[in-house]
């Protein structure tokens, strides 16, 4: 039971720190940071694919992780491509 309290604390702390860090990022660094976040989501996607084997609960959680990580990866690449196309000469 104590492990779930510790994991909940880590989750809440990471959400708080993530919001604090994201709010302080200048707009000029948004695209490079999004590329890094896409790479991290790609790693999470690979990790979620390895979970789709054992119990029904693991399969459901893995499906949700795969869905959200895929949205983040593909959406991030679309936004990054759109932002980079703004700097191309016509």
Secondary structure, 3 states (H helix, E strand, C coil): CHHHHHHHHHHHHHHHHHHHHHHCCCHHHHHHHHHHHHHHHHHHHHHHHHCCCCCHHHHHHHHHHHHHHHHHHHHHHHHHHHHHHCCCCC
